Amino acid sequence: MDRTAIITGASGGIGAEVARELARRSWRIAVVGRNKARTEEVARLVEGTPFVCDFDRLDDVRELAETLDTRYDRIDAIVNNAGGIVGKRAVSADGNELTLQRNVLGSVVLTERLVPKLLHSRGRVVHTSSLVSRFGRIALGDVNYEKRRYGAGWWPYASAKLGVILYARSLAARTGLESFPVHPGYVRSGFGAESKSGKLILALTGWMQISPEAGAASIVHAVDTPELGVPNGTYFDGLTPDGPTHIAAGDEKLIKAYWREIAALTGCEAEHYQAT
């Protein structure tokens, strides 16, 4: 039986490498990206299907979710890999701070719409987080960084990646779906290049970076391993489960409160699902 994986942020970097490896393992790939030409090229290389979507507009993500739901009889995995850092505070068409929307809210809209189909297929959701989540801070009521110091984008990025973990654990608790946040490592890519501080950091730390292929390995492992042998919602640091995280990542009250906050921002219903 064909297994179908939806991979966001798949037009380059880690996402493209995840697509290549899963395709090599006979997965059917839905390649989601913002850049049309690059998305179509990756889809061609993996014999998958391209879907162009701008996560800066949640209506585009809703339309994508409807298209995917109609297109595929079954969905076995979603890799929520879209994201990035924004050097100067900006707001999306939906009124949300862009870092939050690109890293968290877009994935929430896509995933929540497809939960029933994932449950039917006993699917799995893998979320790309980051080691910098350990420096994040969740301020309920100010997730959009209207009041806090922006720090050239690094503070909201760290907070959003902590939010990825909270959402992943909320999804596991609310739906029973297998849902795992993963830090793929410090991967060599164009990440952060749109901010001056990001360019400097990339230049100074090139020796520490790993290849996109190496970074993709942990995500592929989380997607393609039938039994991971860990509790649902476990955070992976590379291939290692239970990697170091922010203490808030295990706060069950915060996990529930954060879900209520982002559900309100996205218009998603804070409900439980049952497998069909």
WOPEKA-V492170 format. One record per helix or strand of 2 or more residues. SS is the DSSP state (H for helix, E for strand). FROM is the first residue (numbers start at 1). LEN is the number of residues. Records with the same first field share a line. If there is no record, write none. Layout:
# WOPEKA-V492170
SS=FROM-LEN + FROM-LEN
This chain:
# WOPEKA-V492170
E=3-5 + 27-7 + 49-4 + 77-4 + 124-5 + 178-6 + 236-2 + 240-2
H=13-12 + 36-11 + 58-14 + 98-24 + 131-5 + 151-25 + 196-9 + 206-3 + 212-13 + 247-4 + 252-15
